[in-house]
Amino acid sequence: MKEIVLYTQPDCPPCEITKMFLNENGYAYTIKDIKKDAAAHKELTKQYNSFSTPTVVIGDTVIRGFELEELKSALGKE
C-alpha cells in the first residue's frame, strides 16, 4: 500500500470528512497540520503546489480538496 499523507488544518469540515472516510475504510495515514507545522505548510505549497486543505497525497497522486471519486480511484476502491 502506498503511503497516504493528509494535509489539514483546524476548523476544516472537508478535512474532517476525509479523515472519516479514511478511518471508516481502514486506511492508515499521516496527518500534517499546516497551521501547527511550518514545514508541512511549505511542503504543501512548494512541493505539491497546493493552497487548500484537505490535500491528500497517495504515492505520486495529489488530490486537492475533498474529491471523493478521485480519492477512491487513487486508493483502488470503487
C-alpha positions, 0 to 999 in steps of 0.5 A: 500500500502506498503511503497516504499523507493528509494535509489539514488544518483546524476548523476544516469540515472537508478535512474532517470528512476525509479523515472519516472516510479514511478511518471508516475504510481502514486506511492508515495515514499521516496527518500534517497540520499546516497551521501547527507545522511550518514545514508541512505548510511549505511542503504543501505549497512548494512541493505539491503546489497546493493552497487548500486543505484537505490535500491528500497525497497517495504515492505520486497522486495529489488530490486537492480538496475533498474529491471523493471519486478521485480519492477512491480511484487513487486508493483502488476502491470503487 
